Amino acid sequence: MAEPRKSRRVRTEPVPGSDPAPQAPGRVELSREDAEESWGDRRGPNDDRLIQDKPPHY
């Protein structure tokens, strides 16, 4: 009878000082790249003027 198949994935120890579970379940932290400001989701002081200044063919 053949032995059960073993996982070939390498498992290494975490780097000392690092957080082994960076995002615990239920805790969501956005990185700087995922923040609303990075994607332009928040309106700035110039947005209203730009929306009103549409060219006539729009």
Secondary structure, DSSP 8 states (H G I E B T S, - for coil): ---------------TTS-SSSS-TT-----GGGSHHHHT-S--TTHHHHHH---TT-
